[in-house]
Amino acid sequence: MLGNDVAIGSNCRIEVDGYVGDHVLIANSAGIVGRSDHDFQIVGTSVRRSPWLKSNPEMYSLTTKIGSDVWIGYGAIILSGITIGSSSIIAAGAVVTHDVPPNSIFAGVPARRLKDRYDSRELVRHWELLANSGVRIPEIDNYFDKLVDPILETSAEKEN
């Protein structure tokens, strides 16, 4: 399922079950592909003849979830079964092999977290503005309290 206002560049491959959130940018030549498409560990069976996703989708298909406000850079590869949190950026050429928390910038092979995209105050404001404009942020209920409480505590400490 694709969300609203999703841009997918040329030469992209999306070969997984799952969904993409709202206002997502997927750059040219990016791939969202299977991690376990071929069962290559069957003794006595060549990789070419091994069971694969299309012959047994319920066994090999892993749901992939891409949140809203995500940018996947040129040539990046996202393996199936991954969740990329909202407001995250995946750098060009990265290979994402594990989940990416919301508001993260990941790069490299395998991809590693470089830093947060926004600080807590900026993220709260960013998500409020996006939500008010109709962008669905799936994590907003789970993360909002975690983000707002420390901000309120810091503000209260400054007042005292």
TORKEDO-722408 format. One record per atom (N, C-alpha, C): atom name; residue number from 1; x, y, z. Coordinates in steps of 0.1 Angstrom, whole numbers, plus 5000, padded with zeros to 4 digits. Layout:
REM TORKEDO-722408
("CA", NUM, (X, Y, Z))
...
This chain:
REM TORKEDO-722408
("N", 1, (5008, 4988, 5000))
("CA", 1, (5000, 5000, 5000))
("C", 1, (5009, 5012, 5000))
("N", 2, (5005, 5022, 4992))
("CA", 2, (5013, 5035, 4991))
("C", 2, (5004, 5046, 4997))
("N", 3, (5011, 5054, 5005))
("CA", 3, (5004, 5065, 5011))
("C", 3, (5002, 5077, 5002))
("N", 4, (4998, 5088, 5007))
("CA", 4, (4996, 5100, 4998))
("C", 4, (5009, 5107, 4995))
("N", 5, (5010, 5113, 4983))
("CA", 5, (5021, 5121, 4979))
("C", 5, (5034, 5113, 4980))
("N", 6, (5035, 5102, 4974))
("CA", 6, (5048, 5094, 4974))
("C", 6, (5054, 5095, 4961))
("N", 7, (5067, 5099, 4961))
("CA", 7, (5074, 5100, 4948))
("C", 7, (5084, 5088, 4947))
("N", 8, (5084, 5081, 4936))
("CA", 8, (5093, 5070, 4934))
("C", 8, (5100, 5073, 4921))
("N", 9, (5114, 5073, 4922))
("CA", 9, (5122, 5076, 4911))
("C", 9, (5123, 5065, 4901))
("N", 10, (5130, 5067, 4890))
("CA", 10, (5131, 5057, 4880))
("C", 10, (5141, 5046, 4884))
("N", 11, (5139, 5034, 4878))
("CA", 11, (5147, 5022, 4880))
("C", 11, (5146, 5017, 4894))
("N", 12, (5136, 5020, 4901))
("CA", 12, (5134, 5014, 4915))
("C", 12, (5127, 5001, 4914))
("N", 13, (5130, 4992, 4924))
("CA", 13, (5124, 4979, 4925))
("C", 13, (5118, 4978, 4939))
("N", 14, (5105, 4975, 4939))
("CA", 14, (5098, 4972, 4952))
("C", 14, (5092, 4958, 4951))
("N", 15, (5099, 4949, 4957))
("CA", 15, (5095, 4935, 4956))
("C", 15, (5092, 4928, 4969))
("N", 16, (5084, 4936, 4978))
("CA", 16, (5081, 4931, 4991))
("C", 16, (5066, 4934, 4994))
("N", 17, (5061, 4927, 5004))
("CA", 17, (5047, 4931, 5009))
("C", 17, (5050, 4942, 5020))
("N", 18, (5040, 4951, 5021))
("CA", 18, (5042, 4961, 5031))
("C", 18, (5035, 4974, 5027))
("N", 19, (5039, 4984, 5034))
("CA", 19, (5033, 4997, 5031))
("C", 19, (5044, 5009, 5031))
("N", 20, (5041, 5019, 5025))
("CA", 20, (5049, 5032, 5025))
("C", 20, (5039, 5043, 5029))
("N", 21, (5044, 5051, 5039))
("CA", 21, (5036, 5061, 5044))
("C", 21, (5034, 5073, 5035))
("N", 22, (5029, 5084, 5041))
("CA", 22, (5027, 5097, 5033))
("C", 22, (5040, 5105, 5031))
("N", 23, (5040, 5112, 5020))
("CA", 23, (5050, 5122, 5017))
("C", 23, (5064, 5116, 5018))
("N", 24, (5066, 5104, 5011))
("CA", 24, (5078, 5097, 5011))
("C", 24, (5085, 5099, 4997))
("N", 25, (5098, 5101, 4998))
("CA", 25, (5106, 5103, 4986))
("C", 25, (5116, 5091, 4984))
("N", 26, (5114, 5083, 4973))
("CA", 26, (5123, 5072, 4970))
("C", 26, (5131, 5076, 4958))
("N", 27, (5144, 5078, 4960))
("CA", 27, (5152, 5082, 4948))
("C", 27, (5154, 5072, 4938))
("N", 28, (5160, 5076, 4927))
("CA", 28, (5162, 5066, 4916))
("C", 28, (5171, 5054, 4920))
("N", 29, (5168, 5043, 4914))
("CA", 29, (5176, 5031, 4916))
("C", 29, (5176, 5025, 4930))
("N", 30, (5167, 5029, 4938))
("CA", 30, (5166, 5023, 4951))
("C", 30, (5159, 5010, 4950))
("N", 31, (5161, 5001, 4959))
("CA", 31, (5155, 4988, 4959))
("C", 31, (5150, 4984, 4973))
("N", 32, (5138, 4979, 4973))
("CA", 32, (5132, 4974, 4986))
("C", 32, (5129, 4959, 4982))
("N", 33, (5138, 4951, 4987))
("CA", 33, (5139, 4937, 4981))
("C", 33, (5139, 4926, 4993))
("N", 34, (5137, 4914, 4989))
("CA", 34, (5136, 4903, 4998))
("C", 34, (5149, 4900, 5005))
("N", 35, (5148, 4896, 5017))
("CA", 35, (5160, 4892, 5025))
("C", 35, (5161, 4877, 5025))
("N", 36, (5150, 4870, 5023))
("CA", 36, (5150, 4856, 5023))
("C", 36, (5142, 4850, 5011))
("N", 37, (5145, 4856, 5000))
("CA", 37, (5138, 4851, 4988))
("C", 37, (5141, 4837, 4984))
("N", 38, (5153, 4833, 4987))
("CA", 38, (5157, 4819, 4983))
("C", 38, (5162, 4812, 4995))
("N", 39, (5158, 4800, 4997))
("CA", 39, (5162, 4792, 5008))
("C", 39, (5175, 4784, 5004))
("N", 40, (5186, 4791, 5006))
("CA", 40, (5199, 4786, 5000))
("C", 40, (5206, 4776, 5010))
("N", 41, (5200, 4772, 5020))
("CA", 41, (5207, 4763, 5030))
("C", 41, (5202, 4749, 5030))
("N", 42, (5195, 4745, 5019))
("CA", 42, (5191, 4731, 5018))
("C", 42, (5202, 4723, 5012))
("N", 43, (5208, 4714, 5020))
("CA", 43, (5219, 4705, 5016))
("C", 43, (5214, 4697, 5004))
("N", 44, (5223, 4696, 4994))
("CA", 44, (5220, 4688, 4982))
("C", 44, (5211, 4695, 4972))
("N", 45, (5208, 4708, 4974))
("CA", 45, (5200, 4716, 4964))
("C", 45, (5207, 4728, 4961))
("N", 46, (5209, 4730, 4948))
("CA", 46, (5217, 4742, 4943))
("C", 46, (5208, 4755, 4946))
("N", 47, (5215, 4766, 4946))
("CA", 47, (5207, 4779, 4948))
("C", 47, (5197, 4780, 4937))
("N", 48, (5201, 4777, 4925))
("CA", 48, (5192, 4778, 4914))
("C", 48, (5179, 4770, 4915))
("N", 49, (5180, 4759, 4922))
("CA", 49, (5168, 4750, 4924))
("C", 49, (5162, 4751, 4937))
("N", 50, (5167, 4760, 4946))
("CA", 50, (5162, 4761, 4959))
("C", 50, (5148, 4767, 4960))
("N", 51, (5140, 4763, 4970))
("CA", 51, (5126, 4770, 4971))
("C", 51, (5128, 4785, 4972))
("N", 52, (5119, 4792, 4967))
("CA", 52, (5120, 4806, 4967))
("C", 52, (5106, 4813, 4970))
("N", 53, (5106, 4825, 4972))
("CA", 53, (5094, 4833, 4977))
("C", 53, (5082, 4830, 4968))
("N", 54, (5083, 4830, 4955))
("CA", 54, (5071, 4828, 4947))
("C", 54, (5065, 4814, 4948))
("N", 55, (5073, 4804, 4952))
("CA", 55, (5068, 4791, 4953))
("C", 55, (5062, 4788, 4967))
("N", 56, (5065, 4797, 4977))
("CA", 56, (5060, 4795, 4990))
("C", 56, (5059, 4809, 4998))
("N", 57, (5051, 4818, 4993))
("CA", 57, (5051, 4832, 4999))
("C", 57, (5048, 4833, 5014))
("N", 58, (5040, 4824, 5019))
("CA", 58, (5037, 4825, 5033))
("C", 58, (5049, 4821, 5042))
("N", 59, (5058, 4814, 5036))
("CA", 59, (5070, 4810, 5044))
("C", 59, (5081, 4821, 5043))
("N", 60, (5083, 4827, 5032))
("CA", 60, (5094, 4836, 5029))
("C", 60, (5091, 4851, 5029))
("N", 61, (5079, 4855, 5028))
("CA", 61, (5075, 4869, 5027))
("C", 61, (5076, 4876, 5041))
("N", 62, (5083, 4887, 5042))
("CA", 62, (5084, 4895, 5054))
("C", 62, (5079, 4909, 5051))
("N", 63, (5070, 4914, 5060))
("CA", 63, (5064, 4927, 5057))
("C", 63, (5074, 4938, 5060))
("N", 64, (5074, 4947, 5051))
("CA", 64, (5083, 4959, 5052))
("C", 64, (5074, 4971, 5054))
("N", 65, (5078, 4980, 5064))
("CA", 65, (5070, 4992, 5067))
("C", 65, (5079, 5004, 5066))
("N", 66, (5075, 5014, 5058))
("CA", 66, (5082, 5026, 5057))
("C", 66, (5072, 5037, 5062))
("N", 67, (5076, 5045, 5072))
("CA", 67, (5068, 5055, 5078))
("C", 67, (5066, 5067, 5068))
("N", 68, (5060, 5077, 5073))
("CA", 68, (5058, 5089, 5066))
("C", 68, (5070, 5099, 5067))
("N", 69, (5071, 5108, 5057))
("CA", 69, (5082, 5118, 5057))
("C", 69, (5096, 5111, 5057))
("N", 70, (5097, 5101, 5049))
("CA", 70, (5110, 5094, 5048))
("C", 70, (5116, 5097, 5034))
("N", 71, (5129, 5098, 5034))
("CA", 71, (5137, 5100, 5021))
("C", 71, (5146, 5088, 5020))
("N", 72, (5145, 5080, 5010))
("CA", 72, (5154, 5069, 5007))
("C", 72, (5163, 5073, 4995))
("N", 73, (5176, 5074, 4998))
("CA", 73, (5185, 5080, 4988))
("C", 73, (5188, 5071, 4976))
("N", 74, (5194, 5077, 4966))
("CA", 74, (5198, 5070, 4954))
("C", 74, (5205, 5057, 4956))
("N", 75, (5200, 5046, 4950))
("CA", 75, (5207, 5033, 4951))
("C", 75, (5206, 5026, 4964))
("N", 76, (5199, 5032, 4974))
("CA", 76, (5198, 5025, 4987))
("C", 76, (5190, 5012, 4985))
("N", 77, (5194, 5002, 4994))
("CA", 77, (5187, 4989, 4994))
("C", 77, (5181, 4987, 5008))
("N", 78, (5168, 4984, 5008))
("CA", 78, (5161, 4981, 5021))
("C", 78, (5157, 4967, 5020))
("N", 79, (5161, 4959, 5029))
("CA", 79, (5158, 4944, 5029))
("C", 79, (5144, 4942, 5035))
("N", 80, (5137, 4932, 5031))
("CA", 80, (5123, 4929, 5036))
("C", 80, (5123, 4927, 5051))
("N", 81, (5112, 4930, 5057))
("CA", 81, (5110, 4928, 5071))
("C", 81, (5115, 4940, 5079))
("N", 82, (5120, 4950, 5073))
("CA", 82, (5125, 4962, 5079))
("C", 82, (5114, 4972, 5082))
("N", 83, (5115, 4979, 5093))
("CA", 83, (5106, 4991, 5096))
("C", 83, (5115, 5003, 5096))
("N", 84, (5111, 5013, 5087))
("CA", 84, (5118, 5026, 5087))
("C", 84, (5109, 5036, 5093))
("N", 85, (5113, 5041, 5105))
("CA", 85, (5104, 5051, 5112))
("C", 85, (5102, 5064, 5104))
("N", 86, (5091, 5070, 5108))
("CA", 86, (5088, 5083, 5101))
("C", 86, (5099, 5094, 5104))
("N", 87, (5100, 5103, 5094))
("CA", 87, (5110, 5114, 5094))
("C", 87, (5124, 5109, 5094))
("N", 88, (5127, 5098, 5089))
("CA", 88, (5140, 5092, 5088))
("C", 88, (5146, 5094, 5074))
("N", 89, (5159, 5094, 5073))
("CA", 89, (5166, 5096, 5060))
("C", 89, (5176, 5084, 5058))
("N", 90, (5175, 5077, 5047))
("CA", 90, (5184, 5067, 5043))
("C", 90, (5194, 5072, 5032))
("N", 91, (5206, 5072, 5035))
("CA", 91, (5216, 5078, 5026))
("C", 91, (5217, 5070, 5013))
("N", 92, (5222, 5077, 5003))
("CA", 92, (5225, 5071, 4990))
("C", 92, (5234, 5059, 4992))
("N", 93, (5231, 5048, 4985))
("CA", 93, (5240, 5036, 4986))
("C", 93, (5239, 5028, 4999))
("N", 94, (5231, 5032, 5008))
("CA", 94, (5231, 5024, 5021))
("C", 94, (5224, 5011, 5019))
("N", 95, (5227, 5001, 5027))
("CA", 95, (5221, 4988, 5027))
("C", 95, (5215, 4986, 5041))
("N", 96, (5202, 4987, 5042))
("CA", 96, (5195, 4987, 5055))
("C", 96, (5191, 4972, 5058))
("N", 97, (5197, 4967, 5069))
("CA", 97, (5195, 4953, 5073))
("C", 97, (5188, 4952, 5086))
("N", 98, (5185, 4963, 5093))
("CA", 98, (5178, 4962, 5105))
("C", 98, (5169, 4975, 5107))
("N", 99, (5160, 4975, 5116))
("CA", 99, (5150, 4986, 5117))
("C", 99, (5157, 4999, 5120))
("N", 100, (5150, 5009, 5115))
("CA", 100, (5155, 5023, 5116))
("C", 100, (5145, 5031, 5125))
("N", 101, (5149, 5036, 5136))
("CA", 101, (5139, 5043, 5145))
("C", 101, (5135, 5056, 5138))
("N", 102, (5124, 5061, 5142))
("CA", 102, (5119, 5074, 5137))
("C", 102, (5130, 5085, 5139))
("N", 103, (5130, 5095, 5130))
("CA", 103, (5138, 5107, 5131))
("C", 103, (5153, 5104, 5131))
("N", 104, (5157, 5093, 5123))
("CA", 104, (5171, 5089, 5123))
("C", 104, (5177, 5091, 5109))
("N", 105, (5190, 5094, 5108))
("CA", 105, (5197, 5094, 5095))
("C", 105, (5207, 5082, 5096))
("N", 106, (5205, 5073, 5086))
("CA", 106, (5213, 5061, 5085))
("C", 106, (5221, 5061, 5072))
("N", 107, (5233, 5056, 5072))
("CA", 107, (5242, 5055, 5060))
("C", 107, (5251, 5043, 5062))
("N", 108, (5257, 5039, 5050))
("CA", 108, (5267, 5029, 5050))
("C", 108, (5262, 5015, 5046))
("N", 109, (5272, 5006, 5046))
("CA", 109, (5269, 4992, 5043))
("C", 109, (5276, 4983, 5054))
("N", 110, (5269, 4977, 5062))
("CA", 110, (5254, 4978, 5064))
("C", 110, (5252, 4992, 5070))
("N", 111, (5239, 4997, 5069))
("CA", 111, (5236, 5010, 5073))
("C", 111, (5237, 5011, 5088))
("N", 112, (5242, 5022, 5093))
("CA", 112, (5243, 5025, 5107))
("C", 112, (5238, 5039, 5110))
("N", 113, (5233, 5041, 5122))
("CA", 113, (5228, 5054, 5126))
("C", 113, (5239, 5065, 5127))
("N", 114, (5237, 5076, 5120))
("CA", 114, (5247, 5087, 5120))
("C", 114, (5242, 5097, 5131))
("N", 115, (5230, 5101, 5131))
("CA", 115, (5225, 5111, 5140))
("C", 115, (5210, 5112, 5139))
("N", 116, (5204, 5120, 5148))
("CA", 116, (5189, 5123, 5147))
("C", 116, (5188, 5134, 5136))
("N", 117, (5177, 5134, 5129))
("CA", 117, (5173, 5144, 5119))
("C", 117, (5170, 5157, 5126))
("N", 118, (5162, 5157, 5137))
("CA", 118, (5158, 5168, 5144))
("C", 118, (5161, 5166, 5159))
("N", 119, (5163, 5177, 5167))
("CA", 119, (5163, 5175, 5181))
("C", 119, (5149, 5173, 5186))
("N", 120, (5147, 5170, 5199))
("CA", 120, (5133, 5167, 5204))
("C", 120, (5123, 5178, 5201))
("N", 121, (5127, 5190, 5204))
("CA", 121, (5118, 5202, 5203))
("C", 121, (5114, 5203, 5188))
("N", 122, (5124, 5202, 5179))
("CA", 122, (5121, 5204, 5165))
("C", 122, (5112, 5192, 5160))
("N", 123, (5114, 5180, 5165))
("CA", 123, (5106, 5169, 5160))
("C", 123, (5092, 5170, 5164))
("N", 124, (5090, 5174, 5177))
("CA", 124, (5076, 5176, 5182))
("C", 124, (5069, 5187, 5173))
("N", 125, (5075, 5198, 5170))
("CA", 125, (5069, 5208, 5162))
("C", 125, (5067, 5203, 5147))
("N", 126, (5077, 5196, 5142))
("CA", 126, (5076, 5191, 5128))
("C", 126, (5064, 5181, 5127))
("N", 127, (5063, 5172, 5136))
("CA", 127, (5052, 5162, 5136))
("C", 127, (5039, 5169, 5138))
("N", 128, (5038, 5179, 5146))
("CA", 128, (5025, 5187, 5148))
("C", 128, (5021, 5193, 5135))
("N", 129, (5031, 5200, 5129))
("CA", 129, (5028, 5207, 5116))
("C", 129, (5024, 5197, 5105))
("N", 130, (5031, 5186, 5104))
("CA", 130, (5027, 5176, 5094))
("C", 130, (5014, 5170, 5097))
("N", 131, (5011, 5166, 5109))
("CA", 131, (4998, 5161, 5113))
("C", 131, (4987, 5171, 5110))
("N", 132, (4989, 5183, 5113))
("CA", 132, (4979, 5194, 5110))
("C", 132, (4976, 5196, 5095))
("N", 133, (4986, 5192, 5087))
("CA", 133, (4985, 5193, 5072))
("C", 133, (4979, 5180, 5066))
("N", 134, (4976, 5170, 5074))
("CA", 134, (4970, 5158, 5069))
("C", 134, (4980, 5146, 5067))
("N", 135, (4992, 5148, 5070))
("CA", 135, (5002, 5137, 5069))
("C", 135, (5000, 5128, 5081))
("N", 136, (4999, 5115, 5078))
("CA", 136, (4997, 5105, 5088))
("C", 136, (5011, 5101, 5093))
("N", 137, (5013, 5103, 5106))
("CA", 137, (5026, 5098, 5113))
("C", 137, (5022, 5087, 5122))
("N", 138, (5025, 5074, 5118))
("CA", 138, (5020, 5063, 5125))
("C", 138, (5025, 5062, 5140))
("N", 139, (5037, 5068, 5142))
("CA", 139, (5043, 5067, 5155))
("C", 139, (5039, 5078, 5165))
("N", 140, (5032, 5087, 5160))
("CA", 140, (5029, 5100, 5168))
("C", 140, (5024, 5097, 5182))
("N", 141, (5015, 5087, 5183))
("CA", 141, (5009, 5084, 5196))
("C", 141, (5019, 5077, 5206))
("N", 142, (5028, 5069, 5200))
("CA", 142, (5038, 5062, 5208))
("C", 142, (5049, 5070, 5212))
("N", 143, (5053, 5079, 5204))
("CA", 143, (5065, 5087, 5206))
("C", 143, (5063, 5101, 5212))
("N", 144, (5051, 5106, 5210))
("CA", 144, (5048, 5120, 5213))
("C", 144, (5051, 5123, 5228))
("N", 145, (5045, 5114, 5237))
("CA", 145, (5047, 5116, 5251))
("C", 145, (5062, 5115, 5255))
("N", 146, (5069, 5106, 5249))
("CA", 146, (5084, 5104, 5252))
("C", 146, (5091, 5117, 5248))
("N", 147, (5087, 5123, 5237))
("CA", 147, (5094, 5136, 5233))
("C", 147, (5090, 5148, 5241))
("N", 148, (5077, 5149, 5244))
("CA", 148, (5072, 5161, 5251))
("C", 148, (5076, 5161, 5265))
("N", 149, (5075, 5150, 5273))
("CA", 149, (5078, 5150, 5287))
("C", 149, (5092, 5156, 5290))
("N", 150, (5103, 5152, 5284))
("CA", 150, (5116, 5158, 5287))
("C", 150, (5116, 5173, 5283))
("N", 151, (5109, 5177, 5273))
("CA", 151, (5109, 5191, 5270))
("C", 151, (5102, 5199, 5281))
("N", 152, (5091, 5194, 5286))
("CA", 152, (5084, 5201, 5297))
("C", 152, (5092, 5201, 5309))
("N", 153, (5099, 5190, 5312))
("CA", 153, (5108, 5190, 5324))
("C", 153, (5119, 5200, 5323))
("N", 154, (5125, 5201, 5311))
("CA", 154, (5136, 5211, 5309))
("C", 154, (5131, 5225, 5310))
("N", 155, (5119, 5227, 5305))
("CA", 155, (5113, 5241, 5306))
("C", 155, (5110, 5244, 5320))
("N", 156, (5105, 5235, 5328))
("CA", 156, (5102, 5237, 5342))
("C", 156, (5115, 5240, 5350))
("N", 157, (5126, 5232, 5347))
("CA", 157, (5139, 5235, 5354))
("C", 157, (5144, 5249, 5351))
("N", 158, (5142, 5253, 5339))
("CA", 158, (5147, 5267, 5335))
("C", 158, (5140, 5278, 5343))
("N", 159, (5127, 5275, 5345))
("CA", 159, (5118, 5285, 5352))
("C", 159, (5122, 5286, 5367))
("N", 160, (5127, 5275, 5373))
("CA", 160, (5130, 5275, 5387))
("C", 160, (5144, 5280, 5389))
